[in-house]
Amino acid sequence: MNIYKLSHLFFIYFLLSIIFVQGQNGQDSIVVLQLFSGDTVIYNLSQSKTDHITGFKKKKNNDIWTFKIYPNNDVAFYTLKNQEKVWIYQPNPSQGNFLEISQMEKYTTGKKDAKYYYKPIRHFVSGIVFGSGLGLIDTYEEGTGFLNKPNGFLSLATPLISTIIIRTKKHKLVRLSSMTENEVLQSHYKKGYISGKKIKNSVASAFGSLIGIIAIFILNN
């Protein structure tokens, strides 16, 4: 038996071993990760190290699992089947972790709610209007009017410009020392929610402006 066949058999054995081990672990090791990005991930946890966790990530809307390593800096906590939360994030001002556990939980909940439930329709429509307007300006030629000059650099830069011009309303800063404990927690929830909104608004305005530019490009050709 040559080296190629041996390596091929070893690879098959390795894959079968992974499948067997995962099957042995069963459903007991399946947790739900709460990422700082606001995303949640169904995860078959294999190991938890001091700086990362390893396991298999379940793809959304199907039963396909892929091997995935998450740095601890990406994961706030994970939830067990009995709904117990195991926190990876720990308050540590020397490392920049200034929020308490309860405050971080509110922040990540706000970010998750924005990610899954907020619809940036206004920014998307504003992006279309903004992109169409800049696209028309870019095709303006003195003496002949609009749609009489090829689209140029301004059209190409419009998606980026839209994320700067069409902005998300900032969270109003209030002295935490003047708040009750519940008000402080709600403030952190709002910060997380607005942070999640800002990301989705930027994507929506950029995509909307791109549609506006494409529409003007089609009309101009």
C-alpha angles and dihedrals in degrees: 000000000000128000093257093058092045092052090046092052091046091053092051090048090050093052092047090050091054091049091047094049092047090049091050091052088053122172096328094084096048111113137164114244119213108207124201087240088068093251122127122213131195102225137182099216116214104167138001115207132181093262106021147011127228131204145098124305118214114226115233118261095009142061098249117127123199129188111256135174118204122196111229088240088069097050126070097183143319129233123226125216090264088056092251112147119225109199121216092173112079127184109255117153092192088064095041095261098130100154124091118235093259091049093048090049090056091046094052091044090055092049091048092050090051092048096050105029110024115097114200094206095140093053091046092053091043088052092054091050092045093047092048091049096050090042091056092047090050090055095047117118121185112249096017103050133217127351091027101106131057117260110265143181094310090062092049092051095046098096090054093044091050092060089055098044100038099057137174117249109258123244110257110245115229129178106261090207089068093053134087118242091259092049090051091053092048090050091056090047090054091048090054092045093049091046089055091045091052092057094048092043092053092051092045095049092046092048092045092050090049090055090049092051092048090051091053091045090054092048090048094055 
